[in-house]
């Protein structure tokens, strides 16, 4: 993982620190300070041997779905991986006496609790691709770093689409109330569509990947220092 620095400013392998999965401690005891929440990553890798990518995000588009009671649901073909339900991890259920209640995953115990929310299938694979985190953000997992980035991007996009759709539907409901006409509900992906779109999405990142790499290369915000 990168050392404790803004992720967008990671410039080379010298910014990376190697950690033990057992307890997220650094392999090199003299390594620079790391991210506080690195137990998110270590506990997921520990629990799910098929996972090779973990992304934790504080996306503002997604946070409303962690606190409002409105479930995040798959809205379009790029987000079938969400499945029909996306669980919400409520850290308040896991606080112990003396814990700093800042909603952060500060230790192995909380990382393990979050990791458990992905559920485990018959081959030790996670059953959920995304777990929302109350008042905090979300975490997504995948079998490769590239697919994980795909899922993080489209989780955020799906949240934006759903918020816009719910707002449009609410406006329609208000105007229909006045005219006494029935209103349609927001139309999410069906079970069959979720399954088919998830299969499609497993390779969908391959086309987008070269574009995302090019965007990093072309944007002066990012410094690439080999
Ligand atoms: Zn966080």
Boltz pocket constraint, residues with backbone or C-beta under 6 A from the ligand:
constraints:
  - pocket:
      binder: B
      contacts: [[A, 37], [A, 56], [A, 57], [A, 58], [A, 104], [A, 105], [A, 136], [A, 137]]
      max_distance: 6.0
